[in-house]
Amino acid sequence: MKIKTAVLALLLVCGSTSALAAHDRGSLRPNSQRERIGLQTVSTQLAKINELATASQASANTRAKAQFNYAKFQNEILKLQKQVDDFLYRPLQPVPVSVLDNGGSQFQG
């Protein structure tokens, strides 16, 4: 039951993060800032889901442990969290920006 709650929470977080990103498109925040906030939220939620899985594994009866592979679930969550963290904390790459992309119109009076 607790694992179902954890999985549903993960789906809710992913869905709400996507909805917030779509709703916030009209804001003045750069896309990279929204992306970073979203990734930090997902990373935090994955850590919480892993904690819930650990707690429910400790309190689960033997039948539940036999029916659900807690170790595999936790490994998959940890791998996903590591991928998110690796992407989040990767070294910044320079992005080429040409000031003349618009023909210099931003500099014309």
C-alpha positions as a printed Julia matrix, in Angstrom:
109×3 Matrix{Float64}:
  0.0     0.0     0.0
  2.78    2.43    0.9
  4.66    1.63   -2.3
  1.55    2.37   -4.33
  1.38    5.69   -2.52
  5.04    6.36   -3.31
  4.56    5.55   -7.0
  1.44    7.7    -7.16
  3.35   10.51   -5.46
  6.1    10.21   -8.06
  3.57   10.41  -10.88
  1.9    13.39   -9.23
  5.22   15.2    -8.82
  6.25   14.55  -12.42
  2.87   15.68  -13.7
  2.77   18.79  -11.55
  6.34   19.71  -12.49
  5.44   19.49  -16.17
  2.28   21.5   -15.61
  4.16   24.2   -13.71
  6.77   24.43  -16.45
  4.06   24.76  -19.09
  2.14   27.35  -17.04
  5.27   29.4   -16.38
  6.21   29.81  -20.05
  5.0    33.39  -20.15
  7.16   34.47  -17.24
 10.38   36.42  -17.52
 12.48   33.65  -15.97
 14.93   32.06  -18.36
 14.26   28.46  -19.37
 17.46   27.27  -17.69
 16.32   28.64  -14.32
 12.93   26.9   -14.61
 14.68   23.71  -15.68
 17.01   23.86  -12.68
 14.16   24.46  -10.23
 12.23   21.54  -11.74
 15.22   19.21  -11.55
 15.9    20.17   -7.93
 12.26   19.43   -7.1
 12.36   16.06   -8.85
 15.63   15.13   -7.11
 14.18   16.0    -3.7
 11.0    14.04   -4.38
 12.98   10.99   -5.54
 14.94   11.08   -2.27
 11.67   11.2    -0.33
 10.24    8.29   -2.33
 13.38    6.28   -1.6
 12.99    7.03    2.12
  9.34    5.88    1.96
 10.38    2.67    0.21
 13.0     1.98    2.89
 10.47    2.6     5.67
  7.79    0.45    4.06
 10.28   -2.36    3.41
 11.2    -2.38    7.1
  7.55   -2.56    8.17
  6.3    -4.89    5.41
  5.31   -8.45    6.17
  7.09  -11.38    4.51
  4.32  -11.88    1.93
  4.6    -8.27    0.79
  8.37   -8.57    0.58
  7.99  -11.68   -1.58
  5.48  -10.0    -3.91
  7.33   -6.72   -4.37
 11.02   -6.4    -5.15
 11.93   -3.51   -2.84
 15.64   -3.69   -3.66
 15.04   -3.38   -7.4
 12.59   -0.5    -6.87
 15.07    1.35   -4.67
 17.91    0.75   -7.13
 15.83    2.16   -9.98
 14.89    5.22   -7.91
 18.54    5.75   -6.93
 19.65    5.43  -10.58
 17.03    7.95  -11.65
 18.04   10.33   -8.86
 21.71   10.0    -9.84
 20.86   10.79  -13.48
 18.93   13.87  -12.42
 21.72   15.01  -10.08
 24.4    14.36  -12.72
 22.46   16.48  -15.19
 21.73   19.14  -12.59
 25.31   19.52  -11.38
 27.15   18.99  -14.67
 29.74   21.58  -15.63
 28.32   24.49  -17.56
 28.94   24.44  -21.28
 29.45   27.66  -23.23
 26.6    28.48  -25.58
 27.48   30.49  -28.68
 25.32   33.59  -29.02
 25.55   35.88  -31.97
 24.65   39.51  -31.35
 23.82   39.82  -35.01
 21.16   37.07  -35.1
 18.46   39.67  -35.69
 20.57   41.72  -38.05
 21.58   44.01  -35.2
 18.02   45.33  -34.87
 18.32   45.6   -31.08
 21.08   48.17  -31.56
 19.25   50.31  -34.11
 17.41   53.4   -32.99
